[in-house]
Amino acid sequence: MSKKIAVVTGGTGGIGTAICRRLSDDGYSVVAASTNQEKAQAWKESEKAAGYDFVTVKIDVGDFDSCQEGCKHIAETMGPIAILVNNAGITRDGFMKKMSWDQWHQVLQTNLDSVFNMSKACLDNMLEMKFGRIVNISSINGQKGQMGQTNYCNGYDYED
Ligand SMILES: NC(=O)c1ccc[n+]([C@@H]2O[C@H](COP(=O)([O-])OP(=O)(O)OC[C@H]3O[C@@H](n4cnc5c(N)ncnc54)[C@H](OP(=O)(O)O)[C@@H]3O)[C@@H](O)[C@H]2O)c1
């Protein structure tokens, strides 16, 4: 039996690395998706030194077409995607009074649109296999709110 394919967005980051390692330890072929391929290559080499063999792929999770193309490439070169971990996320903090549209939009695009973009791009694989798991990584700040994070917490801001 060949290994199931797991895709971790933001796999090259802090939490992403731990997720990639755990999935690899559990027997999955793991693909880390991120935007900066120079950083991804350095990460891949340091993970290799730690005993892990990861595949990296360039996907901008905030861009629908990039997700479609990246997931199609993974399915064609490795096999259908069975596990998707929507982990990529950014912060662009600032009080709402000073927050720009770009700060708002970048965070919503990367942290929220990404969940639709990537899930949609993996769904056909999962339906064809009659197996699939999608895990969305959030934050406690999404539940309780946090000062200066109107964009990250989606609409809650306070000043004390
Ligand atoms: N760290 C915390 O304390 C904490 C707490 C609660 C929740 N979280 C959540 O946990 C997740 C991971 O956090 P982290 O601290 O591990 O983050 P991190 O170390 O900053 O890593 C972020 C990862 O996301 C990738 N990324 C950023 N923009 C992307 C895009 N447009 N397309 C694809 N990949 C993109 C980055 O790679 P590139 O820059 O190369 O694209 C990097 O691999 C996030 O969703 C975060 O909101 C974090």
PDBQT file of the ligand as one rigid body, heavy atoms in Angstrom, charges set to zero:
ROOT
HETATM    1  N1  LIG A 201       2.131  31.104  16.938  1.00  0.00    +0.000 N 
HETATM    2  C1  LIG A 201       1.084  31.218  17.760  1.00  0.00    +0.000 C 
HETATM    3  O1  LIG A 201       1.231  31.589  18.950  1.00  0.00    +0.000 OA
HETATM    4  C2  LIG A 201      -0.287  30.844  17.290  1.00  0.00    +0.000 A 
HETATM    5  C3  LIG A 201      -1.320  30.784  18.208  1.00  0.00    +0.000 A 
HETATM    6  C4  LIG A 201      -2.592  30.418  17.787  1.00  0.00    +0.000 A 
HETATM    7  C5  LIG A 201      -2.831  30.130  16.454  1.00  0.00    +0.000 A 
HETATM    8  N2  LIG A 201      -1.811  30.221  15.562  1.00  0.00    +0.000 N 
HETATM    9  C6  LIG A 201      -2.126  29.898  14.162  1.00  0.00    +0.000 C 
HETATM   10  O2  LIG A 201      -1.370  28.746  13.812  1.00  0.00    +0.000 OA
HETATM   11  C7  LIG A 201      -0.994  28.835  12.438  1.00  0.00    +0.000 C 
HETATM   12  C8  LIG A 201       0.519  28.691  12.312  1.00  0.00    +0.000 C 
HETATM   13  O3  LIG A 201       1.141  29.692  13.090  1.00  0.00    +0.000 OA
HETATM   14  P1  LIG A 201       2.732  29.793  13.242  1.00  0.00    +0.000 P 
HETATM   15  O4  LIG A 201       3.014  30.622  14.437  1.00  0.00    +0.000 OA
HETATM   16  O5  LIG A 201       3.329  28.435  13.114  1.00  0.00    +0.000 OA
HETATM   17  O6  LIG A 201       3.078  30.672  11.941  1.00  0.00    +0.000 OA
HETATM   18  P2  LIG A 201       4.496  30.971  11.272  1.00  0.00    +0.000 P 
HETATM   19  O7  LIG A 201       5.598  30.291  12.011  1.00  0.00    +0.000 OA
HETATM   20  O8  LIG A 201       4.569  32.446  11.064  1.00  0.00    +0.000 OA
HETATM   21  O9  LIG A 201       4.351  30.253   9.849  1.00  0.00    +0.000 OA
HETATM   22  C9  LIG A 201       3.402  30.685   8.927  1.00  0.00    +0.000 C 
HETATM   23  C10 LIG A 201       3.484  29.776   7.718  1.00  0.00    +0.000 C 
HETATM   24  O10 LIG A 201       2.477  30.172   6.775  1.00  0.00    +0.000 OA
HETATM   25  C11 LIG A 201       3.087  30.346   5.497  1.00  0.00    +0.000 C 
HETATM   26  N3  LIG A 201       2.316  31.326   4.746  1.00  0.00    +0.000 N 
HETATM   27  C12 LIG A 201       2.115  32.650   5.038  1.00  0.00    +0.000 A 
HETATM   28  N4  LIG A 201       1.366  33.215   4.096  1.00  0.00    +0.000 NA
HETATM   29  C13 LIG A 201       1.071  32.229   3.192  1.00  0.00    +0.000 A 
HETATM   30  C14 LIG A 201       0.338  32.201   1.987  1.00  0.00    +0.000 A 
HETATM   31  N5  LIG A 201      -0.293  33.293   1.481  1.00  0.00    +0.000 N 
HETATM   32  N6  LIG A 201       0.268  31.031   1.290  1.00  0.00    +0.000 NA
HETATM   33  C15 LIG A 201       0.878  29.915   1.765  1.00  0.00    +0.000 A 
HETATM   34  N7  LIG A 201       1.595  29.894   2.903  1.00  0.00    +0.000 NA
HETATM   35  C16 LIG A 201       1.681  31.038   3.604  1.00  0.00    +0.000 A 
HETATM   36  C17 LIG A 201       4.531  30.770   5.812  1.00  0.00    +0.000 C 
HETATM   37  O11 LIG A 201       5.433  30.498   4.754  1.00  0.00    +0.000 OA
HETATM   38  P3  LIG A 201       5.802  31.601   3.609  1.00  0.00    +0.000 P 
HETATM   39  O12 LIG A 201       6.066  32.880   4.340  1.00  0.00    +0.000 OA
HETATM   40  O13 LIG A 201       6.965  31.036   2.912  1.00  0.00    +0.000 OA
HETATM   41  O14 LIG A 201       4.600  31.668   2.725  1.00  0.00    +0.000 OA
HETATM   42  C18 LIG A 201       4.827  29.857   7.000  1.00  0.00    +0.000 C 
HETATM   43  O15 LIG A 201       5.166  28.565   6.531  1.00  0.00    +0.000 OA
HETATM   44  C19 LIG A 201      -1.528  30.169  11.913  1.00  0.00    +0.000 C 
HETATM   45  O16 LIG A 201      -2.756  29.947  11.273  1.00  0.00    +0.000 OA
HETATM   46  C20 LIG A 201      -1.716  30.999  13.183  1.00  0.00    +0.000 C 
HETATM   47  O17 LIG A 201      -2.722  31.948  13.018  1.00  0.00    +0.000 OA
HETATM   48  C21 LIG A 201      -0.567  30.562  15.959  1.00  0.00    +0.000 A 
ENDROOT
TORSDOF 0
